[in-house]
Amino acid sequence: MRIHFIAIGGSAMHSLAIALTHKNYKISGSDDAIFEPSRSRLKEHGILPEETGWFEEKITSELDAVILGMHAKADNPELKKAKELGLKIYSYPEFLFEQSKNKTRVVIGGSHGKTTITSMILHVMNYHDREIDYMVGAALSGINNPVHLTEENDFIVIEGDEYLSSPIDRRPKFHLYQPNIALLSGIAWDHINVFPTYENYVEQFRIFIDSIVNGGILVYNEEDLEVKRLAEETPNPIRKHSYRTPEYHTDGDQTILDVPEGEMPLEIFGKHNLNNLSGAKWVCQHMGIDEDDFYEAISTFKGASKRLEKIAENGSTVIFKDFAHSPSKVKATTAAVKEQYANKKLIACLELHTYSSLNSEFLNEYNKSLESADVALVFYSPEAVANKRLEEVSVAQIQNAFQKENLKVYVNAQDFKNQLSELELKDSVLLMMSSGNYGGLDLEELKSLI
């Protein structure tokens, strides 16, 4: 098949393009900007566009299909040409469903924990040499590409994002997968540019549960009351299996899981990650992995990329980076680090970077999210607020929203960087939370601070 990608440089789009080259599809693509690591990975596989931009001449009747990425606009010239030619146009999730129609689809949904739970499942399957297809939103040790598609594998595990499918398809991605087995980890309002009210956001998860195929399975976190309510109320004739955080304890800097055979040390830590582990176990059991084999494999799981990833450590100081940016993730991550390193000072640094986090109305959702930190620093760029065409937010608004005593707020990247260099890091944990880069901060430079 000949497939053209409009906006091939996206993290998910370029991974799908690479996966299809492994199936011997003929791939072309365009984008108006392609950054690393997408650029190098596309080049390595011989599908990097020769120049950036949109080119109508790339869209011909010889194409079997076009895949449209979220980065493109609805008036994209290549999209317009594809419509004129009557070509089949897929959103990313639509095409993924087409590739998995004859497989058992396992879809991991929720406002938080999706990537970690999906990564846990893939780690266990990889550990036991079980061949499956997958789509995950982060790099994982032992896996070359976040998307893997075959004709022969029976299962596909998909990270089910609730964001929109494409510029011309406003349905959340996870509504399109029709799971045979679904997991729902938790619900915490996000993406307010798309879902302006909490009720509207929750409705998307109700639709997701209703999209599970007749007789399918829902694995759900019973500790999340909204998830529990939706699971109990659904009229969908499906099997339901609830899970909760398992028994565990810490011994120094080590987290120990209490399993039927005794105590099992883990590479990961934090209540939220133990909760994720419990959900992953249920899913793996439905995929044919027994409990003992699951525990054997998960004991070696070190975490997904950018999820509580340790970037530096000496005898006194530890530095982590984490993708946390939404209120629920920030709260869970800071609490996890404080629990794990109870005898160290926790310095938590958060960048407000996303549309939701910079919205003046949404800011109050961050109330008490940094309460576990001993020292809390928040950085945001007024330019980012302006670029997103949002109402201006003030330092005072942020301090009032977080309700954190002695919270320091920075609006200048250099001032923030200078503050980091002046921190006393002895007997401390420095936690860097962001989906951005703090106005150009090289996190590798932080290693020189210890």
C-alpha positions as CSV (number, residue, x, y, z in Angstrom):
1,M,0.0,0.0,0.0
2,R,1.0,3.6,-0.7
3,I,0.3,5.8,2.3
4,H,0.9,9.6,2.7
5,F,1.2,11.2,6.1
6,I,0.1,14.8,6.5
7,A,2.1,16.1,9.5
8,I,4.5,13.1,9.6
9,G,6.8,14.7,12.2
10,G,4.5,14.2,15.2
11,S,5.6,11.8,17.9
12,A,2.8,9.3,17.3
13,M,2.6,9.9,13.5
14,H,6.3,9.3,12.8
15,S,6.3,6.1,14.9
16,L,3.3,4.8,12.9
17,A,5.0,5.7,9.6
18,I,8.1,3.7,10.7
19,A,5.9,0.8,11.8
20,L,4.3,0.7,8.4
21,T,7.7,0.6,6.6
22,H,8.4,-2.6,8.5
23,K,5.2,-4.0,6.9
24,N,6.7,-3.0,3.5
25,Y,4.2,-0.2,2.9
26,K,5.4,2.7,0.7
27,I,5.4,5.8,2.9
28,S,5.6,9.5,2.0
29,G,4.9,12.5,4.2
30,S,5.0,16.2,4.8
31,D,5.3,18.6,7.6
32,D,6.0,22.3,8.1
33,A,8.4,21.5,11.0
34,I,10.1,18.3,12.1
35,F,12.1,18.2,15.4
36,E,14.3,15.6,17.1
37,P,14.0,12.8,17.7
38,S,11.4,12.5,14.9
39,R,13.8,13.9,12.3
40,S,16.6,11.4,12.9
41,R,14.3,8.5,13.2
42,L,12.5,9.3,9.9
43,K,15.9,9.8,8.2
44,E,17.1,6.5,9.5
45,H,14.2,4.7,7.9
46,G,14.4,6.6,4.6
47,I,11.1,8.5,4.9
48,L,12.2,12.0,6.0
49,P,10.7,14.6,3.7
50,E,13.4,16.3,1.5
51,E,12.1,19.7,2.6
52,T,9.6,21.1,5.0
53,G,6.2,22.5,3.9
54,W,3.0,21.3,2.3
55,F,3.1,20.2,-1.3
56,E,-0.1,19.5,-3.3
57,E,1.9,17.5,-5.9
58,K,2.6,14.8,-3.4
59,I,-1.1,14.0,-3.3
60,T,-2.0,11.8,-6.3
61,S,-4.5,9.2,-7.3
62,E,-1.8,6.6,-6.9
63,L,-2.1,6.8,-3.1
64,D,-4.2,4.2,-1.3
65,A,-4.8,6.4,1.7
66,V,-3.8,9.6,3.5
67,I,-3.3,9.8,7.3
68,L,-4.0,13.2,8.8
69,G,-2.2,14.3,12.0
70,M,-3.5,16.7,14.6
71,H,-0.7,19.2,13.8
72,A,-2.2,19.9,10.4
73,K,-4.9,22.5,10.0
74,A,-8.4,21.9,8.5
75,D,-7.5,24.1,5.5
76,N,-4.2,22.2,4.8
77,P,-3.6,22.3,1.0
78,E,-2.6,18.6,0.9
79,L,-5.8,17.7,2.7
80,K,-7.8,19.8,0.3
81,K,-6.2,18.0,-2.7
82,A,-6.9,14.6,-1.1
83,K,-10.5,15.5,-0.7
84,E,-10.7,16.7,-4.3
85,L,-9.3,13.3,-5.5
86,G,-11.7,11.4,-3.3
87,L,-8.9,9.6,-1.5
88,K,-9.5,7.7,1.7
89,I,-8.5,10.0,4.6
90,Y,-7.9,8.4,8.0
91,S,-7.2,10.0,11.4
92,Y,-4.4,8.3,13.3
93,P,-6.9,6.2,15.5
94,E,-9.1,5.3,12.5
95,F,-6.1,3.8,10.7
96,L,-4.9,2.0,13.9
97,F,-8.3,0.4,14.2
98,E,-8.2,-0.7,10.6
99,Q,-4.9,-2.4,11.3
100,S,-6.4,-4.2,14.3
101,K,-9.9,-5.1,13.3
102,N,-9.1,-8.8,13.4
103,K,-7.2,-8.7,16.6
104,T,-8.1,-8.7,20.3
105,R,-7.9,-5.0,21.1
106,V,-6.6,-4.0,24.6
107,V,-7.1,-0.3,25.2
108,I,-5.7,1.5,28.2
109,G,-7.6,4.7,29.1
110,G,-7.6,7.3,31.8
111,S,-6.5,10.8,32.6
112,H,-3.3,9.6,34.1
113,G,-1.2,6.4,34.2
114,K,-2.0,5.3,30.6
115,T,1.6,5.3,29.4
116,T,2.9,3.6,32.5
117,I,0.3,0.9,32.5
118,T,0.8,0.2,28.8
119,S,4.5,0.1,29.3
120,M,4.2,-2.3,32.2
121,I,2.1,-4.7,30.1
122,L,4.6,-4.5,27.2
123,H,7.4,-5.1,29.6
124,V,5.8,-8.2,30.9
125,M,5.0,-9.5,27.5
126,N,8.5,-8.8,26.2
127,Y,10.0,-10.5,29.3
128,H,8.1,-13.7,28.6
129,D,8.7,-13.5,24.8
130,R,5.0,-13.0,24.0
131,E,4.6,-11.4,20.5
132,I,1.9,-8.7,20.5
133,D,1.2,-5.6,18.5
134,Y,1.2,-2.3,20.4
135,M,1.0,1.5,20.4
136,V,2.5,3.3,23.4
137,G,3.2,7.0,24.0
138,A,6.7,6.7,25.3
139,A,10.1,5.1,24.7
140,L,10.6,1.8,26.5
141,S,13.8,-0.2,27.1
142,G,13.9,-3.2,24.8
143,I,11.4,-1.7,22.3
144,N,12.7,0.0,19.2
145,N,9.6,1.8,18.1
146,P,6.5,2.8,20.1
147,V,4.3,1.4,17.4
148,H,4.5,-2.2,16.3
149,L,2.0,-3.7,13.7
150,T,1.9,-7.2,12.2
151,E,-0.6,-9.4,10.3
152,E,-0.1,-12.4,12.5
153,N,-0.2,-11.3,16.2
154,D,-3.4,-12.0,18.0
155,F,-3.3,-9.1,20.6
156,I,-2.8,-5.4,20.2
157,V,-2.3,-3.1,23.2
158,I,-3.2,0.5,22.6
159,E,-2.7,3.6,24.8
160,G,-6.1,5.2,24.6
161,D,-5.8,9.0,24.5
162,E,-8.9,11.1,25.1
163,Y,-7.7,14.0,22.9
164,L,-9.2,14.7,19.5
165,S,-8.5,12.4,16.5
166,S,-7.7,14.9,13.8
167,P,-8.5,18.5,12.7
168,I,-11.6,17.2,10.8
169,D,-12.6,14.5,13.3
170,R,-13.4,15.9,16.7
171,R,-14.0,12.6,18.4
172,P,-11.6,11.5,21.2
173,K,-9.1,9.0,19.9
174,F,-10.1,6.3,22.3
175,H,-13.7,6.3,21.1
176,L,-12.6,4.7,17.8
177,Y,-10.8,1.6,19.0
178,Q,-13.8,-0.6,20.1
179,P,-11.8,-2.5,22.8
180,N,-12.3,-6.2,23.6
181,I,-10.4,-5.5,26.9
182,A,-10.4,-2.0,28.3
183,L,-8.7,-0.5,31.4
184,L,-9.8,2.8,33.0
185,S,-7.3,4.2,35.5
186,G,-8.8,7.5,36.7
187,I,-10.6,10.7,35.7
188,A,-9.2,14.2,36.4
189,W,-10.4,17.1,34.3
190,D,-7.9,18.0,31.5
191,H,-7.9,19.5,28.0
192,I,-10.3,22.3,28.8
193,N,-9.7,23.8,25.4
194,V,-11.7,20.8,24.0
195,F,-13.8,19.8,27.1
196,P,-14.8,23.1,28.7
197,T,-16.6,21.6,31.6
198,Y,-15.8,18.7,34.0
199,E,-19.2,17.0,33.1
200,N,-18.3,17.2,29.4
201,Y,-14.9,15.6,30.1
202,V,-16.4,12.8,32.2
203,E,-18.9,12.1,29.4
204,Q,-16.1,11.0,27.1
205,F,-15.1,8.2,29.5
206,R,-18.7,7.0,29.7
207,I,-18.7,6.8,25.9
208,F,-15.4,4.9,26.0
209,I,-16.9,2.3,28.4
210,D,-20.0,2.0,26.2
211,S,-17.7,1.4,23.2
212,I,-16.3,-1.9,24.7
213,V,-17.5,-4.7,22.4
214,N,-20.5,-6.8,23.6
215,G,-19.2,-9.4,26.1
216,G,-15.9,-7.6,26.5
217,I,-14.0,-6.8,29.7
218,L,-13.6,-3.6,31.7
219,V,-10.7,-3.4,34.3
220,Y,-11.2,-0.3,36.4
221,N,-9.6,1.5,39.4
222,E,-12.2,1.3,42.2
223,E,-10.3,3.8,44.2
224,D,-11.3,6.5,41.7
225,L,-14.9,7.3,42.6
226,E,-15.8,8.7,39.2
227,V,-14.5,5.7,37.4
228,K,-16.3,3.4,39.9
229,R,-19.6,5.2,39.3
230,L,-19.3,5.0,35.5
231,A,-18.3,1.3,35.7
232,E,-21.3,0.5,37.9
233,E,-23.8,2.5,35.9
234,T,-23.0,1.3,32.4
235,P,-25.7,-0.6,30.7
236,N,-23.1,-2.2,28.4
237,P,-23.2,-6.1,28.8
238,I,-19.6,-6.5,29.7
239,R,-17.5,-8.3,32.4
240,K,-16.1,-5.9,35.1
241,H,-13.0,-6.4,37.2
242,S,-12.0,-3.8,39.7
243,Y,-8.5,-3.2,41.1
244,R,-7.0,-1.2,43.9
245,T,-3.6,-0.3,45.2
246,P,-1.9,-3.5,46.6
247,E,-0.2,-3.8,50.0
248,Y,3.3,-2.4,50.0
249,H,5.9,-0.8,52.2
250,T,9.2,1.0,52.0
251,D,12.5,0.0,53.4
252,G,14.9,2.9,53.2
253,D,14.8,4.0,49.5
254,Q,13.4,0.6,48.4
255,T,9.7,-0.1,47.7
256,I,8.6,-3.6,48.7
257,L,5.5,-5.2,47.2
258,D,3.7,-7.7,49.5
259,V,2.9,-10.7,47.3
260,P,1.5,-14.1,48.3
261,E,5.0,-15.6,48.3
262,G,6.4,-12.9,50.5
263,E,8.2,-9.6,49.9
264,M,9.2,-8.5,46.4
265,P,11.5,-5.5,45.9
266,L,10.5,-3.2,43.0
267,E,12.5,-0.8,40.7
268,I,9.5,1.7,40.8
269,F,7.9,3.5,43.6
270,G,4.9,5.6,44.6
271,K,1.3,4.7,45.5
272,H,0.1,5.8,42.0
273,N,2.6,3.4,40.3
274,L,1.6,0.5,42.6
275,N,-2.0,1.2,41.7
276,N,-0.9,1.2,38.0
277,L,0.8,-2.1,38.6
278,S,-2.4,-3.7,40.0
279,G,-4.3,-2.7,36.9
280,A,-1.6,-4.0,34.6
281,K,-1.6,-7.3,36.4
282,W,-5.3,-7.8,35.7
283,V,-4.9,-7.0,32.0
284,C,-1.9,-9.3,31.7
285,Q,-3.9,-12.1,33.3
286,H,-6.7,-11.6,30.8
287,M,-4.0,-11.9,28.1
288,G,-2.8,-15.3,29.4
289,I,0.0,-14.4,31.9
290,D,-0.5,-16.0,35.3
291,E,0.1,-14.0,38.5
292,D,3.5,-15.6,39.4
293,D,4.9,-14.8,35.9
294,F,3.6,-11.3,36.1
295,Y,5.4,-10.6,39.4
296,E,8.6,-12.2,38.1
297,A,8.6,-9.8,35.1
298,I,7.3,-6.6,36.8
299,S,10.1,-6.8,39.4
300,T,12.5,-5.7,36.7
301,F,10.3,-2.8,35.3
302,K,12.2,0.5,35.7
303,G,9.5,2.8,34.4
304,A,8.5,4.5,31.2
305,S,10.6,7.3,29.7
306,K,10.1,10.7,31.4
307,R,8.0,9.1,34.1
308,L,9.9,9.6,37.3
309,E,13.1,9.1,35.4
310,K,16.2,9.4,37.5
311,I,18.7,11.6,35.7
312,A,21.4,12.0,38.4
313,E,22.3,10.7,41.9
314,N,25.1,10.8,44.3
315,G,25.3,9.7,48.0
316,S,23.3,12.7,49.1
317,T,21.2,14.0,46.2
318,V,18.8,12.6,43.6
319,I,17.4,14.4,40.6
320,F,14.3,13.2,38.8
321,K,12.5,14.4,35.7
322,D,8.8,13.6,35.2
323,F,6.2,14.4,32.5
324,A,3.7,15.4,35.2
325,H,1.8,18.6,34.4
326,S,-1.9,18.1,35.2
327,P,-3.0,18.7,38.8
328,S,-3.6,15.1,39.6
329,K,-0.3,14.0,38.1
330,V,1.6,16.7,40.0
331,K,0.0,15.8,43.3
332,A,0.6,12.0,42.8
333,T,4.2,12.5,41.7
334,T,5.3,14.8,44.5
335,A,3.6,12.6,47.1
336,A,5.3,9.5,45.7
337,V,8.8,11.1,45.8
338,K,8.2,12.4,49.4
339,E,7.1,8.9,50.5
340,Q,10.1,7.2,48.9
341,Y,12.6,9.8,50.2
342,A,11.0,10.7,53.5
343,N,14.3,11.7,55.1
344,K,15.4,14.1,52.3
345,K,14.2,17.6,51.5
346,L,12.0,17.5,48.4
347,I,12.4,20.5,46.0
348,A,9.6,20.3,43.4
349,C,9.9,22.4,40.2
350,L,6.8,22.6,38.0
351,E,6.4,24.3,34.6
352,L,3.0,25.5,33.6
353,H,3.1,24.8,29.9
354,T,-0.1,23.3,28.5
355,Y,-3.2,25.2,27.5
356,S,-5.1,23.9,30.5
357,S,-2.4,24.7,33.0
358,L,-2.1,28.3,31.8
359,N,-5.9,28.9,31.8
360,S,-6.9,31.4,34.6
361,E,-10.1,29.5,35.4
362,F,-8.4,26.1,35.4
363,L,-5.5,27.2,37.7
364,N,-7.5,26.6,40.9
365,E,-7.4,22.8,40.1
366,Y,-3.8,22.9,41.3
367,N,-4.9,23.7,44.8
368,K,-2.7,21.7,47.3
369,S,-1.0,19.7,44.4
370,L,2.4,20.6,45.7
371,E,1.7,20.2,49.4
372,S,4.1,17.2,49.7
373,A,7.1,19.4,48.6
374,D,9.3,21.0,51.2
375,V,10.4,23.7,48.6
376,A,8.2,24.5,45.6
377,L,9.1,26.5,42.5
378,V,6.7,27.2,39.6
379,F,7.9,28.5,36.2
380,Y,5.7,29.8,33.3
381,S,6.3,31.9,30.3
382,P,4.0,34.9,29.7
383,E,5.0,34.5,26.0
384,A,3.4,31.0,26.1
385,V,0.2,32.5,27.5
386,A,0.2,35.1,24.7
387,N,0.9,32.5,22.0
388,K,-2.0,30.4,23.2
389,R,-4.2,33.5,23.1
390,L,-5.1,33.0,26.7
391,E,-6.1,35.6,29.3
392,E,-3.0,36.9,31.1
393,V,-2.3,35.2,34.4
394,S,-0.3,36.9,37.2
395,V,2.2,35.6,39.8
396,A,-0.3,36.4,42.5
397,Q,-3.0,34.3,40.8
398,I,-0.7,31.3,40.7
399,Q,0.4,31.6,44.3
400,N,-3.3,31.9,45.3
401,A,-4.3,28.9,43.2
402,F,-1.6,26.5,44.6
403,Q,-2.2,27.5,48.2
404,K,1.4,26.5,49.0
405,E,3.3,28.4,51.6
406,N,6.5,30.1,50.4
407,L,5.8,29.1,46.8
408,K,8.2,30.9,44.4
409,V,7.0,31.7,40.9
410,Y,9.3,32.6,38.0
411,V,8.4,34.1,34.7
412,N,11.9,34.5,33.3
413,A,13.8,31.4,32.2
414,Q,17.2,32.8,33.2
415,D,16.0,33.8,36.6
416,F,14.6,30.3,37.1
417,K,17.9,28.7,35.9
418,N,19.9,31.0,38.3
419,Q,17.7,29.9,41.2
420,L,18.3,26.2,40.4
421,S,22.1,26.8,40.5
422,E,21.8,28.5,43.9
423,L,19.8,25.7,45.6
424,E,21.3,23.8,48.5
425,L,20.9,20.2,47.3
426,K,22.6,18.3,50.0
427,D,20.3,15.6,51.4
428,S,17.7,16.6,48.8
429,V,15.6,15.3,46.0
430,L,15.2,17.7,43.0
431,L,12.0,16.9,41.1
432,M,11.6,18.5,37.7
433,M,8.0,18.2,36.4
434,S,7.1,19.5,32.9
435,S,5.9,18.6,29.4
436,G,8.0,21.4,28.2
437,N,11.6,22.6,28.7
438,Y,11.4,25.5,31.2
439,G,12.1,28.0,28.5
440,G,15.2,26.2,27.1
441,L,16.7,24.6,30.2
442,D,19.0,21.7,29.4
443,L,18.2,19.1,32.1
444,E,21.6,17.5,31.5
445,E,23.2,20.6,33.0
446,L,21.5,19.8,36.3
447,K,23.9,16.9,36.8
448,S,26.6,19.5,37.4
449,L,24.7,20.8,40.4
450,I,25.5,17.7,42.5
